[in-house]
């Protein structure tokens, strides 16, 4: 069985209809049933698609550019230690 994904435009329009009007539960159900009938899918498919695809997501993570493992001060101290070790160490030829 081949699944046809619902168009994103239809999901966005449906979500806008939900937000613009203070729809009751029955009105929302009716809108979802109409959309499902239009695209030949079940109402559960429409609800699932609304849950997963119709959300607006940011392009970048909220913590972009910030290290997740160490705080910045601790990371800087760690880098300073590594740099100092590199300066002070010698290889087998004494360089």
C-alpha positions in Angstrom: 0.0 0.0 0.0 1.5 3.3 -1.1 0.9 6.2 1.3 0.3 9.6 -0.1 1.5 12.4 2.1 -0.8 15.3 2.6 0.3 18.6 1.1 1.9 21.0 3.5 -0.2 23.8 2.2 -3.4 21.9 3.1 -2.1 21.3 6.6 -1.1 24.9 7.1 -4.5 26.1 5.9 -6.2 23.7 8.2 -4.1 24.8 11.2 -4.9 28.5 10.3 -8.6 27.7 10.3 -8.2 26.2 13.7 -6.4 29.3 15.0 -8.4 32.1 13.3 -11.8 30.9 14.6 -12.5 29.8 18.1 -13.8 26.5 16.8 -15.6 24.0 18.9 -14.6 20.4 19.1 -17.4 19.5 16.6 -16.3 22.2 14.1 -12.7 21.0 14.3 -13.8 17.4 13.8 -15.9 18.5 10.8 -13.0 20.4 9.2 -10.7 17.4 9.7 -13.2 15.0 8.2 -13.7 17.3 5.2 -9.9 17.4 4.6 -9.6 13.7 5.0 -12.4 13.0 2.5 -10.8 15.5 0.1 -7.4 13.8 0.0 -8.8 10.2 0.5 -7.1 9.5 3.8 -8.4 8.7 7.3 -9.0 11.4 10.0 -6.2 9.8 12.0 -3.8 10.5 9.2 -4.8 14.1 9.1 -4.4 14.5 12.9 -1.0 12.7 12.7 0.2 14.9 9.9 -0.9 18.0 11.8 1.0 16.9 14.9 4.2 16.2 13.0 4.5 18.4 9.9 2.5 21.5 10.5 4.7 22.9 13.3 6.9 25.8 12.5 10.5 25.0 13.4 13.5 27.3 13.6 16.3 26.8 11.2 19.0 26.6 13.9 19.1 25.1 17.3 18.5 27.5 20.2 21.8 26.6 21.7 23.8 27.0 18.4 27.4 28.0 19.0 27.3 27.1 22.7 29.1 24.0 23.9 26.8 21.5 25.4 29.3 19.4 27.4 31.4 22.0 29.2 30.5 25.6 30.3 32.5 28.2 28.2 34.8 29.1 31.1 35.7 25.5 31.8 36.2 24.8 28.1 38.6 27.8 27.7 40.6 26.6 30.7 40.8 23.1 29.2 42.1 24.6 25.9 44.7 26.7 27.7 46.0 23.5 29.4 46.3 21.7 26.1 48.1 24.6 24.5 50.5 24.7 27.5 51.2 21.0 27.2 51.9 21.3 23.5 54.4 24.1 24.1 56.2 22.3 26.9 56.4 18.7 25.4 59.2 17.4 23.4 59.4 14.6 20.9 62.0 11.8 20.8 64.5 14.0 19.0 64.3 16.6 21.8 62.5 19.2 19.8 
